[in-house]
Structure formats: C-alpha cells, structure tokens
Amino acid sequence: MMQVYGECIGATVSVAALISQLGAGGCELILDGTSALLDTDFALWIGAIGPFAATCASRDETGHCLAVFKEPIDPAIIEHFTAEAC
C-alpha cells in the first residue's frame, strides 16, 4: 500500500497527515493529534506537490479522514507516488 506524508492546511490550523489510497477523486488520511481542529475544507499537500482543494467527507475519533478532492488530480501525480512506493 502506498503511503506518503503530507499536510492539510485549513483556515485556522495545519495538520500533518499520512496519505494512503490516493486516487484521482480523493484519498485516505491519518491525521496527527490536532485533527479535531482541522476545518472540513482544507488544502492538501502531497509531499511537496499541491495544494489540492479537498473536503473531509468523514472523520472518526482516531484521526482517520476520507478526503475528497474538489477537482480530480492528474493521473501523472498518482502514478508518481505509486511508482515511488514500489
């Protein structure tokens, strides 16, 4: 499974994230301990690439967030991170 570090930047707080299940329409995030403070809408940096406008469609108490991109990201970006994980 591909995992890469990233950062979620909201209007009031920035949160480190471990990104997995990256696809054109969204990804799964494991947010750090301040995840409860992250806004529903945020900018996601995937490694040093971004920002991508995203919404946290669902979140649980353990810091998992299902992020949905407001616009699909380019398949070349997904391919870059998939190839990097191999």
N, C-alpha and C positions, 0 to 999 in steps of 0.2 A: 504494500500500500504506500502510495506517495504521500509524504508529509514534508511540509516546508514551513518555516517560520514567517510570520507576517505581523502586521499591526493594523488594528482597527482604530480609526480616528473619528470620534464623534464631536459634537458641538462643545462638549464640556470635559471630555476625558479621552485619553488614548490608552488602548489595552493591547498588550502582546497576545498573539494567538498562534496556535499550531494549526495549520491548514491541511485538510485531507479531503478526499473525494472531489477534487477540483474538476469542474465541468464548465461548459460554456454558460450555463444558466445559474450556477451557484457552487457552493462548497460547504463542507462541514468545518466548524471552528471549535477548538477547545481554547477557551479564553482564560486568562490568568485570574487571580483572586479579586480584581476590581470589576469583574464582568457585570455585576449588577448595576454599575453606574453607566455602562455603555448605552448610548441612545439607540433606539430602534433603527434609525437610518444613520449610516456611517460610511466613511471612505475606507476601503481595504487596500493595503499594500501587500502584495505577494512577493516576499523577498524584497528586492529593490524595484519591482515593477508595479506601477499604479499611478495614481489612485483609481480604484474602481468603485463606483457608487453601488452600495448594497443595502439591503434591509435584512434584519434578523427576523425571519419568519417564525421561528420558535426557539425557545431557550429553556434550559432546565436549571435546577439549583446547583448542578455540578460544574456549570460553565460551558456546557455544550450549546452551540448555536448553529441552526441551519440558516446559512446566509444565501440570499437570492440576489443576483446581480440585476440592477435596473436596466442594463443593456448587456446582451451576451458578450463575453470576451472572445478575443480572436483565438481560433484553434491553434495557431502557432505558439501562443503563450502556454496553453495546456500541454502541447507537445514538448515544449522546452522543459517544463517541470517534470513531465513523465519520463523523458529521456534522462534527466538529471538523477532521478531516483533509481534508475537501473544500474 
